[in-house]
Amino acid sequence: MGEAYFYHLTERPLEAALPVLIGKAMRAGWRVAVVAPDSSRLARLDQTLWNGDGFLPHGLEGGPFDADQPVLLTASTPANDPQCVMAIDGVDVSAEDVALRDRYCILFHGADERAVECARAQWRTLTAANIAAQYWAEEAGRWVKKTETGTSG
């Protein structure tokens, strides 16, 4: 059974934090999907990832090689069978979604009260379904684990 990791963005925008978290997942040997409810948001992220520091191999859904992508940006069910999914912009996450993956990351911006409330509701829903969860927040440029519940496995 997968685990849910909540990342509370308080110091960096998503565009700066996401490549760092994707890089960590790739170093773990995982395929990654970034899931958002809006394909235009994914198109902007695609440009950000290509133009950012370092090389981050990825694809935007709808290409002929979606299933082969190490990182796939998608608004639907990931075609690349990722071990790690990064959910952004309040995309719906169910216990069943989390159970299918090793890790399901939920990234939300601390200055957006609607995003914070959405993440809180997702935490309650997932932990009530006995999904192991961790909550991480940024402090002085680093991720600090604030709390966790449940166990994996």
Backbone as JSON, one array per atom type, in Angstrom:
{
  "sequence": "MGEAYFYHLTERPLEAALPVLIGKAMRAGWRVAVVAPDSSRLARLDQTLWNGDGFLPHGLEGGPFDADQPVLLTASTPANDPQCVMAIDGVDVSAEDVALRDRYCILFHGADERAVECARAQWRTLTAANIAAQYWAEEAGRWVKKTETGTSG",
  "N": [[0.84, -1.19, 0.0], [0.49, 2.23, -0.76], [1.93, 5.4, 0.27], [1.0, 8.66, 1.43], [2.36, 11.78, 0.91], [2.4, 14.97, 2.06], [3.18, 18.12, 0.91], [3.8, 21.23, 1.98], [4.01, 24.2, 0.59], [5.75, 26.94, 1.43], [7.8, 28.7, 1.09], [8.92, 28.58, -1.47], [7.8, 28.79, -4.88], [5.64, 26.48, -6.61], [6.81, 25.88, -9.08], [9.52, 26.0, -8.53], [9.9, 24.18, -6.43], [8.91, 21.73, -7.36], [10.7, 20.53, -9.39], [12.82, 19.76, -7.71], [11.66, 17.85, -6.0], [10.81, 15.97, -7.88], [13.28, 15.2, -8.86], [14.35, 13.89, -6.59], [12.62, 11.69, -6.43], [13.22, 10.43, -8.85], [15.89, 9.75, -8.41], [15.46, 7.74, -6.62], [14.8, 5.78, -8.29], [12.3, 5.74, -9.42], [9.52, 6.03, -11.68], [7.7, 8.94, -12.52], [4.67, 10.79, -12.23], [3.15, 13.86, -12.85], [0.27, 15.22, -11.84], [-2.42, 17.23, -12.7], [-5.42, 19.25, -12.61], [-5.78, 20.8, -14.84], [-4.97, 21.17, -18.15], [-3.7, 23.32, -19.4], [-2.18, 24.41, -17.38], [-0.36, 22.36, -17.04], [0.99, 22.55, -19.47], [2.33, 24.98, -19.12], [3.98, 24.24, -16.99], [5.49, 22.31, -18.28], [7.06, 23.89, -20.01], [8.48, 25.33, -18.06], [9.94, 23.27, -16.82], [11.56, 22.42, -18.93], [13.07, 24.69, -19.37], [14.38, 25.17, -17.01], [16.99, 24.92, -14.44], [19.46, 22.43, -14.93], [18.91, 19.08, -16.26], [15.87, 17.6, -16.8], [14.32, 14.92, -17.7], [11.28, 14.57, -19.36], [7.8, 14.33, -20.32], [4.91, 15.72, -21.92], [1.57, 14.83, -21.62], [-0.08, 13.08, -24.28], [1.65, 12.58, -26.27], [3.42, 10.31, -28.54], [4.96, 8.59, -27.02], [4.15, 8.37, -24.35], [3.89, 6.27, -22.45], [6.51, 5.54, -22.03], [7.77, 7.58, -20.73], [9.93, 8.93, -18.23], [9.09, 10.89, -16.53], [5.9, 12.11, -16.52], [3.67, 14.59, -17.45], [0.37, 15.09, -16.73], [-3.22, 15.19, -17.1], [-4.88, 13.18, -16.63], [-5.35, 9.63, -16.07], [-2.2, 8.34, -15.38], [-0.13, 7.33, -18.04], [2.36, 6.26, -17.89], [2.78, 4.43, -15.9], [3.59, 5.15, -13.12], [5.62, 4.99, -10.12], [5.57, 6.98, -8.33], [3.42, 9.66, -7.77], [2.74, 13.06, -8.27], [0.56, 15.26, -7.11], [-1.03, 18.22, -7.97], [-2.41, 21.54, -7.54], [-4.85, 21.02, -6.26], [-5.94, 18.65, -7.27], [-8.13, 15.85, -7.29], [-7.64, 13.23, -4.98], [-7.78, 9.91, -4.16], [-8.09, 7.26, -1.71], [-7.81, 4.86, -3.04], [-6.34, 5.65, -5.27], [-3.88, 6.3, -4.06], [-3.16, 3.84, -2.98], [-2.38, 2.42, -5.22], [0.17, 3.19, -5.85], [3.68, 3.66, -4.93], [4.32, 6.04, -3.67], [2.43, 8.95, -3.11], [2.39, 12.21, -3.71], [1.25, 15.24, -2.46], [1.1, 18.44, -3.29], [0.89, 21.72, -2.11], [0.16, 25.22, -1.9], [1.0, 27.4, 0.69], [0.09, 30.05, 0.95], [-2.34, 30.14, -0.2], [-5.42, 29.91, 0.84], [-7.59, 28.32, 0.09], [-6.3, 26.15, -1.12], [-4.93, 25.14, 1.07], [-7.06, 24.33, 2.72], [-8.18, 22.37, 1.08], [-6.08, 20.49, 1.05], [-6.06, 19.81, 3.75], [-8.55, 18.55, 3.94], [-8.08, 16.4, 2.24], [-6.07, 15.09, 3.68], [-7.53, 14.29, 5.98], [-9.41, 12.55, 4.77], [-7.75, 10.57, 3.58], [-6.21, 9.56, 5.75], [-8.26, 8.62, 7.34], [-8.94, 6.45, 5.86], [-6.99, 4.73, 6.48], [-4.53, 5.19, 5.23], [-1.09, 5.59, 5.22], [0.47, 8.6, 6.11], [2.42, 11.55, 5.65], [3.35, 14.79, 6.69], [4.96, 17.52, 5.39], [6.82, 20.54, 5.65], [8.2, 23.6, 4.43], [11.15, 24.99, 5.74], [13.47, 27.41, 6.26], [14.56, 26.92, 3.71], [14.63, 24.15, 3.54], [13.1, 20.87, 3.61], [11.01, 19.88, 6.21], [9.88, 17.34, 8.25], [6.79, 17.38, 9.74], [4.71, 15.92, 10.88], [3.4, 12.56, 11.09], [1.34, 9.78, 10.23], [-0.01, 6.53, 10.71], [1.21, 3.48, 9.15], [3.33, 2.19, 6.63], [2.85, -0.42, 4.19]],
  "CA": [[0.0, 0.0, 0.0], [1.25, 3.47, -0.89], [1.93, 6.43, 1.3], [0.73, 10.02, 0.98], [3.26, 12.81, 1.44], [1.86, 16.31, 1.85], [4.24, 19.13, 0.88], [3.25, 22.56, 2.2], [4.93, 25.17, 0.0], [5.66, 28.21, 2.14], [8.93, 29.56, 0.74], [9.18, 28.54, -2.91], [6.63, 28.46, -5.69], [5.59, 25.12, -7.13], [7.74, 25.75, -10.19], [10.86, 25.8, -7.98], [9.92, 23.0, -5.56], [8.57, 20.51, -8.1], [11.86, 19.84, -9.95], [13.6, 19.17, -6.62], [10.97, 16.64, -5.56], [10.88, 15.0, -8.99], [14.66, 14.69, -8.86], [14.48, 12.91, -5.49], [11.9, 10.47, -6.82], [13.97, 9.77, -9.93], [17.08, 9.14, -7.81], [14.99, 6.52, -5.98], [14.55, 4.82, -9.36], [10.88, 5.73, -9.73], [8.87, 6.84, -12.71], [6.91, 9.97, -11.86], [3.62, 11.5, -12.96], [2.65, 15.09, -12.24], [-1.14, 15.25, -12.21], [-3.11, 18.5, -12.44], [-6.75, 19.25, -13.22], [-5.83, 21.75, -15.95], [-3.9, 20.88, -19.11], [-2.93, 24.53, -19.69], [-1.2, 24.5, -16.28], [0.68, 21.39, -17.36], [1.78, 23.09, -20.58], [3.24, 25.97, -18.54], [4.99, 23.5, -16.23], [6.36, 21.68, -19.27], [8.03, 24.91, -20.41], [9.32, 25.62, -16.9], [10.86, 22.16, -16.6], [12.56, 22.4, -20.01], [13.9, 25.89, -19.29], [14.97, 25.29, -15.69], [18.37, 24.48, -14.23], [19.63, 20.99, -15.01], [18.11, 18.35, -17.24], [14.84, 16.79, -16.19], [13.61, 14.3, -18.82], [9.84, 14.45, -19.1], [6.93, 14.53, -21.46], [3.56, 16.22, -21.71], [0.66, 13.81, -22.15], [-0.59, 13.24, -25.64], [2.69, 12.22, -27.22], [3.43, 8.89, -28.9], [5.77, 7.79, -26.09], [3.72, 8.64, -22.97], [4.14, 5.12, -21.58], [7.94, 5.41, -21.82], [8.32, 8.77, -20.08], [10.32, 8.82, -16.83], [8.21, 11.86, -15.86], [4.81, 12.46, -17.42], [2.74, 15.61, -16.99], [-0.9, 14.57, -17.22], [-4.48, 15.57, -16.45], [-5.69, 11.96, -16.57], [-4.64, 8.48, -15.52], [-0.85, 8.33, -15.96], [0.16, 6.24, -18.97], [3.74, 5.77, -17.71], [2.77, 3.52, -14.74], [4.57, 5.69, -12.17], [5.63, 4.59, -8.72], [5.35, 8.21, -7.58], [2.56, 10.65, -8.41], [2.73, 14.37, -7.62], [-0.73, 15.9, -7.38], [-0.94, 19.66, -7.75], [-3.58, 22.39, -7.81], [-6.07, 20.48, -5.67], [-6.51, 17.51, -7.99], [-8.72, 14.85, -6.41], [-6.81, 12.07, -4.65], [-8.54, 8.95, -3.36], [-7.31, 6.2, -1.07], [-7.52, 3.88, -4.07], [-5.23, 6.2, -6.06], [-2.64, 6.19, -3.27], [-2.84, 2.42, -2.82], [-1.8, 1.9, -6.46], [1.53, 3.73, -6.05], [4.55, 3.65, -3.75], [4.19, 7.34, -3.0], [1.55, 9.94, -3.71], [2.75, 13.5, -3.13], [0.24, 16.28, -2.63], [1.79, 19.72, -3.12], [-0.06, 22.83, -2.01], [0.79, 26.48, -1.53], [0.54, 27.89, 1.99], [-0.54, 31.36, 0.88], [-3.65, 29.95, -0.82], [-6.25, 29.29, 1.87], [-8.4, 27.25, -0.52], [-5.41, 25.01, -1.3], [-4.66, 24.59, 2.41], [-8.28, 23.63, 3.14], [-8.28, 21.17, 0.24], [-5.08, 19.54, 1.55], [-6.55, 19.32, 5.06], [-9.64, 17.59, 3.68], [-7.46, 15.19, 1.69], [-5.4, 14.42, 4.82], [-8.56, 13.62, 6.78], [-9.97, 11.45, 3.99], [-6.77, 9.5, 3.38], [-5.85, 8.93, 7.02], [-9.44, 7.86, 7.78], [-8.92, 5.21, 5.08], [-5.79, 4.01, 6.93], [-3.37, 5.46, 4.39], [0.02, 6.22, 5.94], [0.65, 9.95, 5.58], [3.4, 12.43, 6.25], [3.18, 16.21, 6.37], [6.25, 18.21, 5.31], [6.74, 21.97, 5.39], [9.49, 24.24, 4.18], [11.73, 25.83, 6.79], [14.83, 27.85, 5.93], [15.01, 26.3, 2.47], [14.68, 22.68, 3.64], [11.85, 20.21, 3.96], [11.02, 19.37, 7.58], [8.7, 16.52, 8.52], [6.08, 17.91, 10.9], [3.92, 14.86, 11.52], [3.07, 11.4, 10.27], [0.34, 8.9, 10.81], [-0.12, 5.22, 10.05], [2.44, 2.81, 8.74], [3.24, 1.66, 5.25], [2.9, -1.87, 4.05]],
  "C": [[0.88, 1.24, 0.0], [1.12, 4.39, 0.31], [1.63, 7.77, 0.66], [1.68, 10.97, 1.68], [2.67, 14.16, 1.06], [3.01, 17.31, 1.94], [3.61, 20.52, 0.87], [4.28, 23.59, 1.73], [4.74, 26.52, 0.69], [6.76, 29.19, 1.73], [9.18, 29.65, -0.76], [7.88, 28.29, -3.66], [6.73, 27.01, -6.17], [6.64, 24.91, -8.21], [9.19, 25.55, -9.73], [10.95, 24.52, -7.16], [9.73, 21.7, -6.34], [9.8, 19.82, -8.71], [12.73, 19.17, -8.88], [12.97, 17.85, -6.19], [10.96, 15.56, -6.64], [12.27, 14.38, -9.03], [14.89, 13.66, -7.78], [13.81, 11.6, -5.85], [12.65, 9.72, -7.91], [15.24, 9.12, -9.39], [16.71, 7.86, -7.05], [14.68, 5.44, -7.01], [13.1, 4.76, -9.8], [10.55, 6.5, -10.99], [7.93, 7.78, -11.95], [5.82, 10.47, -12.8], [3.28, 12.75, -12.16], [1.23, 15.24, -12.76], [-1.76, 16.58, -11.77], [-4.47, 18.46, -13.11], [-6.84, 20.06, -14.5], [-4.66, 21.52, -16.9], [-3.1, 22.13, -19.48], [-1.88, 24.77, -18.61], [-0.03, 23.55, -16.56], [1.57, 21.88, -18.5], [2.76, 24.14, -20.07], [4.34, 25.28, -17.74], [5.98, 22.81, -17.17], [7.45, 22.67, -19.69], [9.0, 25.23, -19.27], [10.35, 24.52, -16.69], [11.93, 22.09, -17.7], [13.54, 23.56, -19.87], [14.61, 26.06, -17.95], [16.42, 24.84, -15.64], [18.43, 22.96, -14.3], [18.71, 20.36, -16.04], [17.14, 17.45, -16.51], [14.01, 16.17, -17.32], [12.14, 14.1, -18.48], [9.08, 14.62, -20.4], [5.58, 15.05, -21.02], [2.6, 15.24, -22.36], [0.16, 14.15, -23.54], [0.44, 12.92, -26.7], [2.68, 10.73, -27.51], [4.17, 8.0, -27.9], [5.4, 8.04, -24.62], [4.09, 7.5, -22.02], [5.61, 4.96, -21.24], [8.55, 6.56, -21.03], [8.73, 8.5, -18.63], [9.51, 9.76, -15.95], [7.16, 12.27, -16.89], [3.91, 13.49, -16.75], [1.38, 15.27, -17.58], [-2.09, 15.13, -16.43], [-5.4, 14.36, -16.32], [-4.88, 10.84, -15.92], [-3.27, 8.38, -16.18], [-0.59, 7.1, -16.82], [1.53, 5.63, -18.73], [3.88, 4.85, -16.5], [3.78, 3.95, -13.68], [4.48, 5.04, -10.79], [5.3, 5.78, -7.83], [4.48, 9.16, -8.39], [2.64, 11.93, -7.58], [1.47, 15.08, -8.06], [-0.62, 17.38, -7.03], [-2.29, 20.32, -8.01], [-4.89, 21.77, -7.35], [-6.71, 19.34, -6.42], [-7.03, 16.48, -6.98], [-7.77, 13.67, -6.22], [-7.64, 11.16, -3.75], [-7.59, 7.95, -2.7], [-6.93, 5.13, -2.1], [-6.37, 4.34, -4.96], [-3.91, 5.97, -5.34], [-2.21, 4.73, -3.17], [-2.16, 1.82, -4.06], [-0.33, 2.27, -6.65], [2.37, 3.54, -4.79], [4.37, 4.93, -2.95], [3.29, 8.24, -3.81], [1.82, 11.25, -3.01], [1.67, 14.52, -3.46], [0.92, 17.61, -2.29], [0.75, 20.83, -3.1], [0.63, 24.07, -1.46], [0.15, 27.05, -0.26], [-0.15, 29.23, 1.96], [-1.95, 31.3, 0.28], [-4.53, 29.18, 0.16], [-7.12, 28.16, 1.32], [-7.56, 25.99, -0.72], [-5.11, 24.34, 0.03], [-5.88, 23.8, 2.89], [-8.48, 22.34, 2.35], [-7.3, 20.1, 0.75], [-5.5, 18.97, 2.91], [-7.65, 18.28, 4.87], [-9.07, 16.28, 3.12], [-6.75, 14.41, 2.79], [-6.42, 13.63, 5.63], [-9.12, 12.4, 6.05], [-9.0, 10.28, 3.89], [-6.41, 8.81, 4.69], [-7.04, 8.15, 7.59], [-9.53, 6.53, 7.06], [-7.68, 4.37, 5.38], [-4.62, 4.09, 5.95], [-2.31, 6.12, 5.26], [0.28, 7.58, 5.29], [1.73, 10.69, 6.36], [3.12, 13.85, 5.78], [4.53, 16.89, 6.49], [6.01, 19.68, 5.02], [8.14, 22.51, 5.16], [9.9, 25.09, 5.37], [13.16, 26.13, 6.41], [15.4, 27.1, 4.72], [15.1, 24.78, 2.48], [13.29, 22.15, 3.95], [12.0, 19.62, 5.36], [9.73, 18.59, 7.79], [8.07, 17.01, 9.82], [5.27, 16.84, 11.63], [3.75, 13.71, 10.53], [2.05, 10.56, 11.01], [0.31, 7.61, 10.02], [1.24, 4.65, 9.73], [2.25, 2.32, 7.33], [3.26, 0.15, 5.29], [1.59, -2.42, 4.1]]
}
